Amino acid sequence: MSATILRPGELPSIARGGGARTIPLVTRRTGSTSLLNGMTEFEPGGAIPLHTHNCEESVLVMEGEAIAEIEGVAHRLRAGDTTFVPAGVPHRFVNASAERKLCIFWTYASIEATRTLVATGETRRIDAEQAG
């Protein structure tokens, strides 16, 4: 295994619906054996559905303003604010702006991280969502 430099602007992204696009960064494809991370960009007013994970997650707001809905409570976040969400806690992110994009950087504490949509119960592995 060797070190890798990842340049998000040169990597493919995945449309997530709701005005959100994800760029996977550190994954099995880059040689990770213990964590996953990446970026998600939201168009103005964009949002992802309420969901849970099977492991801890941390999200850093890199650009813009977000509403992080965690266990039914809305928290307003701006660049530099960071969340910690334990496994199994329902949450989602919404772009709080109708004019500017939102960009978040996320990290999962497991290479086996999954996302379960609260509305449908559908579960997928995070790394199965990779582009390319």
C-alpha positions as protocol buffer text, in pm:
chain_id: "A"
residue {
  index: 1
  type: MET
  ca { x: 0 y: 0 z: 0 }
}
residue {
  index: 2
  type: SER
  ca { x: 126 y: 347 z: -80 }
}
residue {
  index: 3
  type: ALA
  ca { x: 27 y: 699 z: 13 }
}
residue {
  index: 4
  type: THR
  ca { x: -212 y: 876 z: -224 }
}
residue {
  index: 5
  type: ILE
  ca { x: -289 y: 1237 z: -308 }
}
residue {
  index: 6
  type: LEU
  ca { x: -655 y: 1289 z: -400 }
}
residue {
  index: 7
  type: ARG
  ca { x: -773 y: 1593 z: -592 }
}
residue {
  index: 8
  type: PRO
  ca { x: -1153 y: 1624 z: -567 }
}
residue {
  index: 9
  type: GLY
  ca { x: -1177 y: 1845 z: -876 }
}
residue {
  index: 10
  type: GLU
  ca { x: -1026 y: 1565 z: -1085 }
}
residue {
  index: 11
  type: LEU
  ca { x: -1246 y: 1284 z: -948 }
}
residue {
  index: 12
  type: PRO
  ca { x: -1590 y: 1170 z: -1066 }
}
residue {
  index: 13
  type: SER
  ca { x: -1893 y: 1247 z: -852 }
}
residue {
  index: 14
  type: ILE
  ca { x: -2213 y: 1057 z: -778 }
}
residue {
  index: 15
  type: ALA
  ca { x: -2557 y: 1220 z: -802 }
}
residue {
  index: 16
  type: ARG
  ca { x: -2740 y: 1150 z: -475 }
}
residue {
  index: 17
  type: GLY
  ca { x: -3068 y: 1320 z: -566 }
}
residue {
  index: 18
  type: GLY
  ca { x: -3213 y: 1621 z: -390 }
}
residue {
  index: 19
  type: GLY
  ca { x: -2946 y: 1848 z: -539 }
}
residue {
  index: 20
  type: ALA
  ca { x: -2655 y: 1663 z: -375 }
}
residue {
  index: 21
  type: ARG
  ca { x: -2342 y: 1518 z: -541 }
}
residue {
  index: 22
  type: THR
  ca { x: -2081 y: 1309 z: -358 }
}
residue {
  index: 23
  type: ILE
  ca { x: -1711 y: 1272 z: -434 }
}
residue {
  index: 24
  type: PRO
  ca { x: -1567 y: 963 z: -261 }
}
residue {
  index: 25
  type: LEU
  ca { x: -1207 y: 1019 z: -149 }
}
residue {
  index: 26
  type: VAL
  ca { x: -1046 y: 767 z: 89 }
}
residue {
  index: 27
  type: THR
  ca { x: -1203 y: 425 z: 19 }
}
residue {
  index: 28
  type: ARG
  ca { x: -1103 y: 64 z: -40 }
}
residue {
  index: 29
  type: ARG
  ca { x: -999 y: 173 z: -389 }
}
residue {
  index: 30
  type: THR
  ca { x: -731 y: 398 z: -239 }
}
residue {
  index: 31
  type: GLY
  ca { x: -618 y: 120 z: -4 }
}
residue {
  index: 32
  type: SER
  ca { x: -803 y: 215 z: 314 }
}
residue {
  index: 33
  type: THR
  ca { x: -870 y: -68 z: 555 }
}
residue {
  index: 34
  type: SER
  ca { x: -1033 y: 122 z: 840 }
}
residue {
  index: 35
  type: LEU
  ca { x: -1214 y: 443 z: 735 }
}
residue {
  index: 36
  type: LEU
  ca { x: -1402 y: 615 z: 455 }
}
residue {
  index: 37
  type: ASN
  ca { x: -1421 y: 984 z: 372 }
}
residue {
  index: 38
  type: GLY
  ca { x: -1531 y: 1216 z: 96 }
}
residue {
  index: 39
  type: MET
  ca { x: -1716 y: 1534 z: 11 }
}
residue {
  index: 40
  type: THR
  ca { x: -2076 y: 1612 z: -70 }
}
residue {
  index: 41
  type: GLU
  ca { x: -2181 y: 1931 z: -248 }
}
residue {
  index: 42
  type: PHE
  ca { x: -2539 y: 2059 z: -226 }
}
residue {
  index: 43
  type: GLU
  ca { x: -2701 y: 2295 z: -474 }
}
residue {
  index: 44
  type: PRO
  ca { x: -2889 y: 2589 z: -319 }
}
residue {
  index: 45
  type: GLY
  ca { x: -3179 y: 2444 z: -117 }
}
residue {
  index: 46
  type: GLY
  ca { x: -3047 y: 2088 z: -170 }
}
residue {
  index: 47
  type: ALA
  ca { x: -3093 y: 1816 z: 92 }
}
residue {
  index: 48
  type: ILE
  ca { x: -3035 y: 1449 z: 157 }
}
residue {
  index: 49
  type: PRO
  ca { x: -3297 y: 1226 z: 321 }
}
residue {
  index: 50
  type: LEU
  ca { x: -3304 y: 1133 z: 688 }
}
residue {
  index: 51
  type: HIS
  ca { x: -3079 y: 831 z: 744 }
}
residue {
  index: 52
  type: THR
  ca { x: -2866 y: 637 z: 993 }
}
residue {
  index: 53
  type: HIS
  ca { x: -2528 y: 463 z: 978 }
}
residue {
  index: 54
  type: ASN
  ca { x: -2390 y: 149 z: 1140 }
}
residue {
  index: 55
  type: CYS
  ca { x: -2084 y: 339 z: 1268 }
}
residue {
  index: 56
  type: GLU
  ca { x: -1981 y: 683 z: 1391 }
}
residue {
  index: 57
  type: GLU
  ca { x: -1970 y: 970 z: 1143 }
}
residue {
  index: 58
  type: SER
  ca { x: -1815 y: 1316 z: 1157 }
}
residue {
  index: 59
  type: VAL
  ca { x: -1902 y: 1597 z: 914 }
}
residue {
  index: 60
  type: LEU
  ca { x: -1712 y: 1923 z: 868 }
}
residue {
  index: 61
  type: VAL
  ca { x: -1885 y: 2211 z: 689 }
}
residue {
  index: 62
  type: MET
  ca { x: -1625 y: 2336 z: 442 }
}
residue {
  index: 63
  type: GLU
  ca { x: -1827 y: 2599 z: 255 }
}
residue {
  index: 64
  type: GLY
  ca { x: -2171 y: 2753 z: 292 }
}
residue {
  index: 65
  type: GLU
  ca { x: -2433 y: 2714 z: 563 }
}
residue {
  index: 66
  type: ALA
  ca { x: -2609 y: 2394 z: 660 }
}
residue {
  index: 67
  type: ILE
  ca { x: -2893 y: 2274 z: 870 }
}
residue {
  index: 68
  type: ALA
  ca { x: -2796 y: 1949 z: 1038 }
}
residue {
  index: 69
  type: GLU
  ca { x: -3108 y: 1769 z: 1154 }
}
residue {
  index: 70
  type: ILE
  ca { x: -2998 y: 1526 z: 1426 }
}
residue {
  index: 71
  type: GLU
  ca { x: -3254 y: 1324 z: 1620 }
}
residue {
  index: 72
  type: GLY
  ca { x: -3526 y: 1568 z: 1512 }
}
residue {
  index: 73
  type: VAL
  ca { x: -3341 y: 1883 z: 1622 }
}
residue {
  index: 74
  type: ALA
  ca { x: -3227 y: 2136 z: 1358 }
}
residue {
  index: 75
  type: HIS
  ca { x: -2880 y: 2282 z: 1414 }
}
residue {
  index: 76
  type: ARG
  ca { x: -2758 y: 2571 z: 1198 }
}
residue {
  index: 77
  type: LEU
  ca { x: -2394 y: 2525 z: 1092 }
}
residue {
  index: 78
  type: ARG
  ca { x: -2142 y: 2737 z: 903 }
}
residue {
  index: 79
  type: ALA
  ca { x: -1794 y: 2676 z: 763 }
}
residue {
  index: 80
  type: GLY
  ca { x: -1568 y: 2515 z: 1023 }
}
residue {
  index: 81
  type: ASP
  ca { x: -1850 y: 2369 z: 1232 }
}
residue {
  index: 82
  type: THR
  ca { x: -1822 y: 1993 z: 1279 }
}
residue {
  index: 83
  type: THR
  ca { x: -2069 y: 1724 z: 1380 }
}
residue {
  index: 84
  type: PHE
  ca { x: -2021 y: 1391 z: 1554 }
}
residue {
  index: 85
  type: VAL
  ca { x: -2307 y: 1146 z: 1504 }
}
residue {
  index: 86
  type: PRO
  ca { x: -2302 y: 809 z: 1684 }
}
residue {
  index: 87
  type: ALA
  ca { x: -2411 y: 493 z: 1503 }
}
residue {
  index: 88
  type: GLY
  ca { x: -2787 y: 451 z: 1468 }
}
residue {
  index: 89
  type: VAL
  ca { x: -2877 y: 820 z: 1517 }
}
residue {
  index: 90
  type: PRO
  ca { x: -3117 y: 958 z: 1251 }
}
residue {
  index: 91
  type: HIS
  ca { x: -2977 y: 1266 z: 1078 }
}
residue {
  index: 92
  type: ARG
  ca { x: -2956 y: 1459 z: 752 }
}
residue {
  index: 93
  type: PHE
  ca { x: -2802 y: 1771 z: 604 }
}
residue {
  index: 94
  type: VAL
  ca { x: -2980 y: 2053 z: 420 }
}
residue {
  index: 95
  type: ASN
  ca { x: -2830 y: 2351 z: 239 }
}
residue {
  index: 96
  type: ALA
  ca { x: -2962 y: 2648 z: 438 }
}
residue {
  index: 97
  type: SER
  ca { x: -2904 y: 2888 z: 146 }
}
residue {
  index: 98
  type: ALA
  ca { x: -3124 y: 2946 z: -157 }
}
residue {
  index: 99
  type: GLU
  ca { x: -2832 y: 3114 z: -338 }
}
residue {
  index: 100
  type: ARG
  ca { x: -2500 y: 2948 z: -243 }
}
residue {
  index: 101
  type: LYS
  ca { x: -2373 y: 2593 z: -256 }
}
residue {
  index: 102
  type: LEU
  ca { x: -2290 y: 2391 z: 54 }
}
residue {
  index: 103
  type: CYS
  ca { x: -1989 y: 2161 z: 73 }
}
residue {
  index: 104
  type: ILE
  ca { x: -1932 y: 1909 z: 354 }
}
residue {
  index: 105
  type: PHE
  ca { x: -1643 y: 1672 z: 425 }
}
residue {
  index: 106
  type: TRP
  ca { x: -1749 y: 1346 z: 589 }
}
residue {
  index: 107
  type: THR
  ca { x: -1564 y: 1062 z: 761 }
}
residue {
  index: 108
  type: TYR
  ca { x: -1700 y: 722 z: 865 }
}
residue {
  index: 109
  type: ALA
  ca { x: -1523 y: 527 z: 1137 }
}
residue {
  index: 110
  type: SER
  ca { x: -1553 y: 196 z: 949 }
}
residue {
  index: 111
  type: ILE
  ca { x: -1464 y: 68 z: 604 }
}
residue {
  index: 112
  type: GLU
  ca { x: -1792 y: -130 z: 635 }
}
residue {
  index: 113
  type: ALA
  ca { x: -2006 y: 185 z: 680 }
}
residue {
  index: 114
  type: THR
  ca { x: -2367 y: 165 z: 563 }
}
residue {
  index: 115
  type: ARG
  ca { x: -2646 y: 417 z: 510 }
}
residue {
  index: 116
  type: THR
  ca { x: -3005 y: 321 z: 597 }
}
residue {
  index: 117
  type: LEU
  ca { x: -3281 y: 552 z: 476 }
}
residue {
  index: 118
  type: VAL
  ca { x: -3532 y: 613 z: 755 }
}
residue {
  index: 119
  type: ALA
  ca { x: -3829 y: 646 z: 517 }
}
residue {
  index: 120
  type: THR
  ca { x: -3777 y: 315 z: 336 }
}
residue {
  index: 121
  type: GLY
  ca { x: -3543 y: 106 z: 550 }
}
residue {
  index: 122
  type: GLU
  ca { x: -3321 y: 57 z: 243 }
}
residue {
  index: 123
  type: THR
  ca { x: -2958 y: -7 z: 344 }
}
residue {
  index: 124
  type: ARG
  ca { x: -2652 y: 30 z: 120 }
}
residue {
  index: 125
  type: ARG
  ca { x: -2281 y: 17 z: 184 }
}
residue {
  index: 126
  type: ILE
  ca { x: -2123 y: 361 z: 150 }
}
residue {
  index: 127
  type: ASP
  ca { x: -1838 y: 230 z: -66 }
}
residue {
  index: 128
  type: ALA
  ca { x: -2089 y: 63 z: -302 }
}
residue {
  index: 129
  type: GLU
  ca { x: -2190 y: 418 z: -403 }
}
residue {
  index: 130
  type: GLN
  ca { x: -1848 y: 489 z: -555 }
}
residue {
  index: 131
  type: ALA
  ca { x: -1828 y: 663 z: -891 }
}
residue {
  index: 132
  type: GLY
  ca { x: -1661 y: 506 z: -1185 }
}
